[in-house]
Amino acid sequence: MAVAMVVGAISVLATAVNLLSLIVAAVRIRPPRGLRQAPEGAPPVSIVRPVCGIERFSEETLRAGFELDYPGYELIFCVARGNDPIIPLVRKMMNAYPTVRSQLIVGDEPISQNPKLNNCVRGWDAARHDWIVLADSNVLMPKDYIQRLQASWRPDTGLVCSTPAGSRPEGFWAEVECAFLNSLQARWQYTGEALGLGFAQGKSMLWRRDVLEREGGIRALNAEIAEDAAATKLVRSAGLHVHLVDAPFEQPLGARTAAEVWSRQVRWARLRRVTFPLFFAPEVSSGAMVPLATAAFAAYATGHSVGLALLAVALCWYGPEIALARSKGWPMSWRTPFAFVARDLLLVPMWAYAWVAEDIVWRGNAMSIRTKGSAEVPADGGAL
């Protein structure tokens, strides 16, 4: 009986923490209402975008960067190889928008084993302005992209970021990807920020040049195998905080396969495991499987209905999550509840695999992710 009570308490505690995180996210994430106007005397901004390869939405996401409603900004595209198929598309966009200051830099600077960081170094050095955004190529920038980043900058800020909000899923596994990105990962990132534990997200990062330069500049982001993990630690060491935009920026997904979802999520889990092991350890209980299992055991051991226990926990987990996704305008369909369940079923083996795995697969290539000093990361200079 005592064991059953302890196990049942685990289920109750995990469910309570989950509900609290949903409440925090519901309050903290505020979808924009209307276009933010740039303030009078808004400072000029440099946007550095590492690019690599052609993806389904590449033309749309690149074009959006040229159509920002901001009085003074420049676009700097960085590509590692001169034969990359993205180059003609970038040049096409640059020619189509001659009034937007832009340039393409070909060739990276191998300062690390992180090709995305290597691809950004020359762009950072070429940036003309004191405010610099590092933005992945698959981020769909709204017209007030810069204003929304700037709006989250406070006196104690060292970095402003945005998590990716998965959108336009095509098929069940793309909806599972949305379930990972939106109402799970974004929700917990906003909860962490609310607790003073903001984590950087490499999709969109707004820096003030002097903040990063005081800590060693962009090359200091080589301190970890992932540049956003290094950014988080660097900002904290400076006594500053990572803050998030009021609402995540969109990342169109299109179609996804089960293998693609597994590969991407395992890669990110492994990176979190290597860079922040103490925070990664409890991630196994961020999905519903642990509280469902503990509730079922407690109900069985105490002679109560296992079915009712499972139903009660499932309703407490997925009902509020569906409400959060609906209230924030994230993709929803009749498949959404099943996507949530599939995501949570995957969370447990992903979490376990992240503790023991070194070799994972990226775009058909085997690679290893280990602690700093022995890491191999994807040979991709664009979005990771």
Long-range contacts (C-beta under 8 A, 24 or more apart in sequence): 1-301, 1-302, 3-301, 4-297, 4-298, 4-301, 4-302, 5-298, 7-294, 7-297, 7-298, 7-301, 8-294, 8-295, 8-297, 8-298, 8-299, 8-302, 10-290, 10-291, 10-294, 11-290, 11-291, 11-292, 11-294, 11-295, 11-298, 11-313, 14-285, 14-290, 14-291, 14-294, 15-291, 15-313, 15-316, 15-317, 17-285, 18-286, 18-288, 18-291, 18-316, 18-317, 19-316, 19-320, 20-191, 21-187, 21-188, 21-191, 22-187, 22-320, 22-321, 22-324, 24-187, 24-190, 24-191, 24-194, 25-183, 25-186, 25-187, 25-190, 25-191, 25-324, 26-324, 26-327, 28-190, 28-191, 28-193, 28-194, 28-244, 28-246, 29-186, 29-190, 29-246, 29-247, 29-248, 29-328, 30-246, 30-247, 31-246, 31-247, 31-328, 31-329, 32-142, 32-144, 32-148, 32-246, 32-247, 35-69, 35-143, 35-144, 36-144, 36-147, 36-148, 36-151, 37-69, 37-144, 37-147, 38-69, 38-70, 38-71, 38-146, 38-147, 42-70, 42-71, 42-72, 42-147, 42-150, 43-72, 43-129, 43-130, 43-131, 44-72, 44-73, 44-74, 44-128, 44-129, 44-131, 45-70, 45-72, 45-73, 45-74, 45-129, 45-131, 45-132, 45-133, 45-146, 46-73, 46-74, 46-76, 46-127, 46-128, 46-129, 46-131, 46-132, 46-133, 47-73, 47-74, 47-75, 47-76, 47-132, 47-133, 47-135, 47-146, 48-76, 48-78, 48-120, 48-123, 48-124, 48-127, 48-132, 48-133, 48-134, 48-135, 49-75, 49-76, 49-77, 49-78, 49-123, 49-135, 49-136, 49-137, 50-77, 50-78, 50-79, 50-116, 50-119, 50-120, 50-123, 50-134, 50-136, 50-137, 50-381, 50-382, 50-383, 51-77, 51-78, 51-79, 51-84, 51-86, 51-90, 51-137, 51-381, 51-382, 52-79, 52-80, 52-84, 52-86, 52-119, 52-137, 52-380, 52-381, 52-382, 52-383, 53-84, 53-85, 53-86, 53-380, 53-382, 54-85, 54-86, 54-89, 55-137, 55-138, 56-252, 56-254, 56-255, 57-138, 57-140, 57-168, 57-252, 57-254, 58-86, 58-89, 58-137, 58-138, 59-89, 59-93, 60-140, 60-252, 61-137, 61-138, 61-139, 61-140, 61-141, 61-252, 62-89, 62-90, 62-93, 62-137, 63-93, 63-96, 64-140, 64-141, 64-142, 64-145, 65-135, 65-141, 66-93, 66-96, 66-97, 66-100, 66-102, 67-97, 67-143, 68-141, 68-143, 68-144, 68-145, 68-146, 69-143, 69-144, 69-147, 70-144, 70-145, 70-146, 70-147, 73-100, 73-101, 73-129, 73-146, 74-100, 74-101, 74-102, 74-103, 74-127, 74-128, 74-129, 75-100, 75-101, 75-102, 75-103, 76-102, 76-103, 76-105, 76-123, 76-126, 76-127, 77-102, 77-103, 77-104, 77-105, 77-123, 78-104, 78-105, 78-108, 78-119, 78-120, 78-122, 78-123, 78-381, 79-104, 79-105, 79-106, 79-119, 79-381, 80-106, 80-107, 80-108, 80-115, 80-118, 80-119, 80-381, 81-106, 82-106, 82-107, 86-137, 86-382, 108-381, 111-219, 111-222, 112-221, 112-222, 113-225, 113-375, 113-376, 113-377, 114-222, 114-225, 114-226, 114-227, 114-375, 114-377, 115-377, 115-378, 115-379, 115-380, 115-381, 116-202, 116-227, 116-380, 116-381, 116-382, 116-383, 116-384, 117-218, 117-221, 117-222, 117-227, 118-381, 119-381, 119-382, 120-218, 120-227, 121-218, 121-219, 124-217, 124-218, 125-218, 127-209, 129-209, 130-208, 130-209, 130-210, 131-206, 131-207, 131-208, 131-209, 132-206, 132-207, 132-208, 132-209, 133-204, 133-205, 133-206, 133-207, 134-202, 134-204, 134-205, 134-207, 135-203, 135-204, 135-205, 136-202, 136-203, 136-204, 136-382, 136-383, 136-384, 137-382, 137-383, 138-164, 138-251, 138-252, 138-382, 138-383, 139-164, 139-203, 139-204, 139-249, 139-250, 139-251, 139-383, 140-167, 140-249, 140-250, 140-251, 140-252, 141-249, 142-249, 142-250, 145-204, 145-249, 148-245, 148-246, 148-247, 148-249, 149-204, 149-206, 149-245, 150-206, 151-245, 151-246, 152-243, 152-244, 152-245, 152-246, 153-206, 153-208, 153-243, 154-241, 154-243, 156-240, 156-241, 157-240, 157-241, 157-242, 157-243, 158-211, 158-234, 158-235, 158-236, 158-238, 158-240, 158-241, 158-242, 159-200, 159-205, 159-206, 159-207, 159-211, 159-231, 159-235, 159-240, 159-242, 159-243, 160-205, 160-206, 160-242, 160-243, 160-244, 160-245, 161-198, 161-200, 161-201, 161-202, 161-203, 161-204, 161-205, 161-206, 161-228, 161-242, 161-243, 161-244, 161-245, 162-201, 162-203, 162-204, 162-244, 162-245, 162-248, 162-249, 163-189, 163-190, 163-201, 163-203, 163-244, 163-248, 164-201, 164-203, 164-248, 164-249, 164-250, 164-251, 165-247, 165-248, 165-249, 165-250, 165-251, 165-330, 166-251, 166-253, 166-330, 166-331, 167-250, 167-251, 167-252, 167-253, 167-330, 167-331, 168-252, 168-253, 168-254, 168-331, 169-253, 169-254, 169-256, 169-331, 170-253, 170-254, 170-255, 170-256, 171-255, 171-256, 172-335, 172-338, 172-339, 172-342, 173-255, 173-256, 173-257, 173-258, 173-260, 173-261, 174-253, 174-254, 174-255, 174-256, 175-331, 175-333, 175-335, 175-336, 175-339, 176-256, 176-258, 176-261, 176-339, 176-342, 176-343, 176-346, 177-253, 177-256, 177-261, 177-264, 178-253, 178-330, 178-331, 178-339, 179-336, 179-339, 179-340, 179-342, 179-343, 180-261, 180-265, 180-343, 181-251, 182-248, 182-325, 182-328, 182-330, 182-331, 183-321, 183-324, 183-325, 183-330, 183-340, 184-286, 184-287, 184-343, 186-248, 187-324, 188-286, 189-244, 190-244, 193-242, 193-243, 193-244, 196-241, 197-279, 198-232, 198-241, 198-242, 198-243, 198-244, 199-228, 199-232, 199-242, 199-276, 200-228, 200-229, 200-231, 200-232, 200-235, 200-242, 201-228, 201-244, 202-226, 202-227, 202-228, 202-231, 202-384, 203-249, 203-251, 203-383, 204-245, 204-249, 205-231, 211-235, 211-238, 211-240, 214-238, 223-372, 224-275, 224-372, 225-271, 225-274, 225-275, 225-369, 225-370, 225-371, 225-372, 225-375, 225-377, 226-271, 226-275, 226-377, 226-384, 229-271, 229-272, 229-275, 229-276, 232-276, 247-328, 261-346, 262-346, 262-350, 263-360, 263-361, 263-362, 265-346, 265-350, 266-350, 266-353, 266-354, 266-357, 266-360, 267-360, 267-362, 267-369, 267-378, 267-384, 269-350, 269-351, 269-353, 269-354, 270-353, 270-354, 270-357, 270-360, 270-369, 271-369, 272-354, 273-354, 273-355, 274-369, 274-370, 274-371, 274-375, 280-351, 280-354, 283-347, 283-351, 284-347, 284-348, 284-351, 284-352, 286-347, 287-343, 287-344, 287-347, 287-348, 288-313, 288-314, 288-317, 288-318, 288-340, 288-341, 288-344, 289-344, 289-345, 289-347, 289-348, 290-348, 291-317
